[in-house]
Amino acid sequence: MCRCRKSRRSTKFIWISIESNTLARKLFPNWIIYICYLQHNLITHIHGQAFANLTNMRDIRLVGNPIKELSGETFLHNTRLEALSLAHMPIHITGSLVEPLNISFLNLSGIRYDHIDFAAINSMRNLTYIIYDRFFYCSMTPQVRMCKPSTDGISSFQDLLSKPVLRYSAWVMATLTIAGNVLVLWGRFIYRDENVAVTMVIRNLALADMLMGFYLVTIGVQDYRYRNEYYKVVLDWISSWQCTLIGTLAVSSSEVSMLILAFMSLERFLLIADPFRGHRSIGSRVMWLALICIWITGVGLAVVPVLLWRTSTLPYYGSYSGTCFPLHIHEAFPMGWLYSAFVFLGVNLLLLVMIAMLYTALLISIWRTRSATPLTLLDCEFAVRFFFIVLTDFLCWVPIIVMKIWVFFNYNISDDIYAWLVVFVLPLNSAVNPLLYTFTTPKYRNQIFLRGWKKITSRKRAEAGNGNVATTTTGTATGSSQHPDDSTTLARAMPLALTLSN
C-alpha cells in the first residue's frame, strides 16, 4: 500500500508512506520527498543508490523490515537528512553506515547490543537524541544529550540512584546490616561459649552478611559522588575494577550466607530430629574445614564469571546496571545469562528448598515428640523463630527466582520491581539474620539486655564472676549458658532450644 501527500503550493511530495510491500531495487527516481515511511514491509535489500536523488529528504523510517545489511553509501547523498529510524531490524549498525551522517535523531530500539558499533555512534557529532532497546545502552554513548529509555528503575542519566526513596533505602539497609552484624561479632567475641563450633558458624555468617552492607555503602557513596553528572562517568564506572570488585563482593556475600544457612539447617536436623543414630556435635577442626569449603565455593561462584568474560566488550559485573549486581532480568538471554541462571535458579533455588524442607521436617519431629506433653513457652518461641527463619529466606530469594523464570517466558519486568529487588529485597537476609540467629536468642538477651550495658563493659566482671556466673547447660548441639533460675524451664525444653540459643 502506498500513500502520498502533495504540497498545496507545489508538486513536491511532503511525505510518502509505503507499507506492506516488497522492494529490492532502486526507488524514487526523480521524486522530491521530505519524509519517507517504509516501516513493516518485507524489504530485504535496499540498493546503495536507492535514495541518491532524494537530496531533500529529512526523515527516513525503515522500522520492522528484515534488512540485515545496508551499504555505506545508502544515505550518503541525503545531506539534509535529520532523522533515521532503523528499529526492530536484524541489521548491524556499522561505522561505514552512520559515521558520514549528520542526523540529530537515531532510533535503534529492538537492535541487539552486539549488533551496534557504539564507537561509530560516539563519532556522530550532531546526534542529540537516540533511542535504544535498553537503558544500559545509553552508557555506551554518554555524549548524546538525550537517550531513551531514560532509566532502568535504579539509575537515570543524571544519577546512579535516580529516586530519593532508593537512596534512603540503600543507606538504611546498609546501616542495619553493618550495625547488626558488628554487634553479633562483638557479642560473640566478648562472651566465650563452650560450643566453639557454633560460635564459629555464627561469626562467619555475620562476616558474610556484613559484606552486603559494605556493597550498599559503596553504591551509596558512588551515587553521592556522581550526583547530577552520572552520564559523564557511567561508562568508566561500569567497566571499572571497582564495579567488578563490589559486584563480586555482593555475590560472595549472598552465596556464602546461603551456604552457611543450609549447613546450619542440616547440622541441626541431624542432631535434633534424629539424635539416636550416633550423630555428634561437630568439632572445631571439622567445622573449620566445612567453613573453608563454604567460603571457597561462595567466592568461587562470584569470581568465575570475571575470568570467563574478562575479554568481552563489557565485564560480567556492571554490563547491565550501574549497581554491578548480575540479576539479568531485563533480557532473556543477555551476555552471561546461562551462568546467572545457574547461580540463582540452580544453586540458590536448591539451597532454598533444602532449608525449607529441613526446618519443616525438624519442626514436625519436635511436634510429634512433644505431642504427649504441653508445649512450654520456650518451645513456642522457637517455633515462631523457625517460621521467621524460613519466611525471610523465601522473601529474599523467591521474588528474585520468580523474576528470573518469568524473563525466560518473555515477560516484561517492571523497572521499579528491578530497583527494589536490588536495593531492598536482596539485602533482606543480611539485615535480618542477626535478629533471627543472635538478638532473639535467650542467651544473648540474658547477656546483653537483661544484665545491662554497664554490666557488660565493667572491668570487675572477671572478679565477680565466681559468684555471678550463670550455670552452664550443655545441649546436644550447643552449650548454651543460662541463669540458675532458668534451669527448670530449660530442662523441660527440647534440644532445639539448646541449639538455637547459641
Number of C-alpha atoms within 10 A of each C-alpha: 8 11 10 13 13 14 10 9 6 8 11 14 17 18 20 19 15 17 17 14 14 13 16 13 12 13 16 12 12 10 15 19 22 19 19 20 20 23 22 18 20 17 20 14 17 18 16 16 18 17 23 19 17 23 18 16 23 20 20 22 20 22 22 19 23 17 20 12 16 19 15 15 18 16 24 21 18 21 16 16 23 18 21 23 21 22 22 21 20 17 19 18 23 19 17 14 18 21 18 17 22 18 23 17 18 22 22 20 19 17 20 19 17 12 12 17 15 18 13 17 21 15 15 19 14 13 21 15 16 23 21 21 18 20 22 26 22 26 25 19 21 18 18 20 12 16 22 18 18 17 21 21 19 23 25 21 26 18 22 27 29 20 14 9 9 20 19 14 16 24 19 16 22 28 18 19 27 23 15 23 29 18 15 23 19 12 18 18 12 10 13 10 17 15 20 15 20 22 20 16 19 23 19 17 26 27 20 25 32 25 23 30 27 18 25 27 19 19 24 21 12 18 22 15 13 18 15 15 14 24 24 16 12 26 21 13 20 24 19 15 14 15 24 22 16 23 24 25 20 26 23 25 27 22 26 25 25 26 23 22 22 21 19 15 18 17 17 24 21 19 23 23 19 13 15 10 8 9 14 13 18 18 12 15 10 11 17 15 10 16 20 12 14 19 20 14 16 22 20 15 20 24 18 13 17 17 11 13 15 12 9 9 10 17 24 26 29 25 25 26 22 27 28 26 22 21 20 22 25 21 17 18 13 16 19 17 17 13 16 19 18 13 16 19 18 13 15 20 17 13 18 19 14 17 24 20 15 20 21 16 14 22 20 13 16 18 15 9 12 15 10 8 9 8 14 14 11 17 21 11 14 19 17 11 18 18 14 14 21 18 12 18 20 19 14 18 21 17 15 22 19 11 21 24 17 15 17 13 9 11 15 14 15 13 16 12 15 20 20 16 19 21 23 18 20 19 26 22 24 31 26 20 24 24 16 17 19 24 20 16 20 20 20 22 15 15 19 16 13 12 11 12 11 9 14 16 10 9 10 10 13 10 9 10 10 9 7 11 14 16 14 15 17 15 20 17 27 27 20 23 25 20 15 12 10 12 15 9 11 18 11 14 17 20 23 24 23 24 20 22 23 22
